[in-house]
Amino acid sequence: MTHAVPRVGVGVLVLHRAPSGSVEVLVGQRSGSSHGHGTLQLPGGHLELHEEWAECAVRELAEETGIEAGQLAEAPRFLTATNSPHLEGKHYITVFMGADVAGPRPEAQLLEPEKCAGWAWVPLEWLVARASPSAAPGRTDAEAWSAASAWAGSAALFEPLSRLLRERRDVVDTLLQSAPGQ
């Protein structure tokens, strides 16, 4: 469907901070007939009419992964927004929200298999390295993430996520350094 105006998407950087200090982020691989097929994405989706960004983030996270608001340390918080005017013939504004999980890392369920091939927790630093123009294809750090997420090693990043990691490195650096509520 072609739209005469930009669409608004909300992506959720769901973070798990391990006791060791490492920071993991939940990513999925886009599937089906959606734009960005085969790329790595964050949980998220379209903002609905009269919906707040945090409400959209919580709704999409639950719809796609089964992770509920009660499993988060606090309500999702605004991080930044990106503009993707040439996304496969579409124009998207993506609002990025951040949410830390409370307690142990939750298992993400595959609730929309027609849109996503699977979910995996990967190190945030690994994801940042994938956005670098010099990143080599394939697995760059085989021991950094679970063998269950083998598909993540060869997948490109969905354009809004790549744009976030390339253009707003300050946001990512802040996430790597801060804990919820700081």
N, C-alpha and C positions, 0 to 999 in steps of 0.2 A: 504494500500500500504506500503510495506517495503522499507526503504531507506538504502543504504549502508553507508551513511554519516549522521551526525546529521542534523536535520532541525532547522531553526532559526525562532522563534516566537517573536513577539513584543506585550507586554502587556502594557496597558495604565492605570495608576493610575490617574483617573479623580477626582479631589478634589473640593469640595465646602466648603468654609470657611464662616460659618454663623457669623452674627454680634455678637453673643454671645461668639464667640471664638471656638465653636465646629468645628471639621473637619469631613466632610462626604466623602465617596468614593462610586463610582458607581460600583455595582457588578451585575452579571447576573448568572442564573443557566443554565449550559450546558444541552442540550437535544439532541434528535436524536441519530444517531449512532456514534457520535464523542467519542473519548476517554475522560475519565473523566465525563461520563454521570451522571447528577444529582448533580455535584459539583458546588461550587461558583467560578466564574471566573471574570476577568477584561475584558473590551473590548480589542480586539486585534486579531491578526492572523499571517499568514505567511508573512515574508519579501519577496518581489518580487525582481527579478533580477534587479540590478542597482538602487534599491530604497534606499534612506536614511532612517534611523530609524525614524526620526521625520515625514517624509512623510508617512511612513507606519502607524504610530500612528494616524495621522490625517485622512488618508484614511479609516482605519479600524473603527475608532470611528464614522465617518459619515456613513459608510456602515451598521454598526450594530445598531446604536442608533439614527441617524439623527442629532447628535450634530456636528456642523460645526466648522471649525477653527476660524471663527469670534466670536464664543461664548466663546473662551478661552482667558485668560488674556495675554498669550504669547505662543509662539511655544512650543510644548512638549520638555522637557529637559531629558537628560539621567540621570537615577538614579543608576542603577546597572544591572548586568546580573546574571543569575543562570544557573546551569548545571543539567539537569534531565536525566541521562543516562539510567534509567530503568522505563520509563513512559509507562506502559502497552505495553511493547515490542518495544517501540519507544525511540529515543534519541533526546531530544530537548535542545537547548540553547535558553533561553528566555531573551530578552533584555527588561528591564522595563523602561518606559518613564513616566514622571510626567507632568500633565497639570492641572492648576487651571482654573475653570470657571470664567468668568467675569460677574459680576452682579448677578442677581437672579439665583437660581438653575434651570437648564433646565430640562424639562421633557424628559426622554429618551424614544424613540419609539422602539417598537419591530419589527425590519426590517428583521430579519433572524430567523423566528420562528422555522425553521427546525434545527437550531443550538442552540437556546437559548429560555428558557421558559419564561423569563421576566427579567426586570431590576429594581433595587431598590437602593436608596441611604441609606447607613448604616454608623453609626459612625466608623471612622477609628480605634478607640480604641476597639470597639466591634469586628471588624475584626481581630485585633491583638490577642485579647483574644481567638478567635476561633482557632488560630494556635497553641495555647499552648497545650502541651500534656495532661495537667490536665483539659482542658476545658470540662465541662459537656455537654452532648448532649442536644439539644433542645434550647429553648429560655433562654438565660442567663440574659437578661436585657430587658424585654418586653416593657418598656416605652422608651427605647433608640432609637427605630426605628419604622417606620410606620407599621400599621397593613396591609397595602397593600403589604408588603414584608414578609408575614408570612412564605412563603416557605424558606426564608433564614435562619430561626432559626434552622432547623434540617439538613441542608445540610453541608456536609464536604467541605473543600477547595480544589480546583484544585491543583494538586501537585506543579506546578511551583509557584503559589501564596502562598501556605503553606510554601514552601522552602524560598521564599523571606521574609516572615514575621518571620520565625524562625531563619534563618541564617543571615539576614541583618537588624537586629533591629535598627542599627545605622541610616539606611536610613529612616525608619519609624519615628524614634524620630526626625530627622531633619525635616521631612514633618509636623509633629505635631507642631513644633516650628516656622517654617518660613512661610512667605508669598511670593507670586510670586515676582521674581526679586531680592530676597535677596541672 
